[in-house]
């Protein structure tokens, strides 16, 4: 037993007596809604250590988990990366399919709206190998009734014309090619002038007289004068007008997305045809079958033109 | 307990007093009873702290810190017990334990027989006693309690005067050496 010096005995006794009485106080006092004072003291005294202990354990656990217990993390990381890549591919595939479905729905709708016009859906399977020309290759050819100089369009607007056909494929010269072009006219003023490509994204409208009024944003449609495209197929929108003498320089943004073509429509006739106005087309749009979409049912092919003309 | 002896430390010569049998108990009980009864009839005398005065007196006279603090504790706890349920046991006990201990410690070193010394010490211990009570109220019980004010200053002076007089009366319970 620890010996207490006699001179300190009274001090120790004082401490003991005071402590006992303080504890006695604590046992008796009951604070409002907080229980007995001794409980409040006990909790107040212990809680800092509890907090400190909890904090310390959390830190240690955190360090352990994030720095030491990483044996499986690397494998999990690899598996998650692989899964993530697979999911990305899956999403891209689904997005592609969704976009394709939208495009095909557009083609089908267009076909139904112009059921009297023989047309064939084709998938773009290739493009020109160099910058010198702007052509695309279709998955349909002579066997499907495609002939040279047939018009190629999309629901958005004119694309170009067939310049070469093979048994199962065909090549299309885009409007933006240096040799591409179409008969055109301004939709409002009905001013006619051919548009031609220049190897650039924009088309050039030639032979618009200097005194003709051309406004930006004006729609340009086919005139039908080239014997390739029917009348009133959208060609584009005027985006630039420069004064000139004797002709203005009018630049047209193509209506069709010529740099992102995936499915197109080939008009299987070179006879003069007339597209219905948009409002009329919507009225005649029914559930009538007969549309042929890329990869679709071959039994739904429209009537083959009897005698495609030559330019 | 029945003997009188002297503390000799260096050049000091302090006498330790002994009392007649039952004197300590009798005086203590009388103080507690009077403290409980007198204010009922003379409310102004509520400022008197007879148990404190007894604690101070016997602490200064016995000059033994251990017995001083134990006596203070007993007197204080008795006062708590007699003060009703609103006063927790230990409230006065703690304060009088401290006073008993300090009074005994000071009594062992100083000559506290002179009335002036008794007056000053009684006043000082009253203030200390009050301070401990306030601290207990505020810190341990979390209850509001005013610090020392004019009323308590008057009470300290009155108790100091009464203590000086009362101590002379209690001196008669001492056994002659």
Interface residues (C-beta under 8 A of the other chain):
Chain A: X9 X10 X11 X13 X14 X17 X18 X21 X22 X24 X25 X26 X28 X29 X31 X37
Chain B: X64 X65 X66 X69 X70 X73 X77 X88 X89 X90 X91 X93 X94 X97 X98 X101 X104 X105 X136 X140 X141 X142
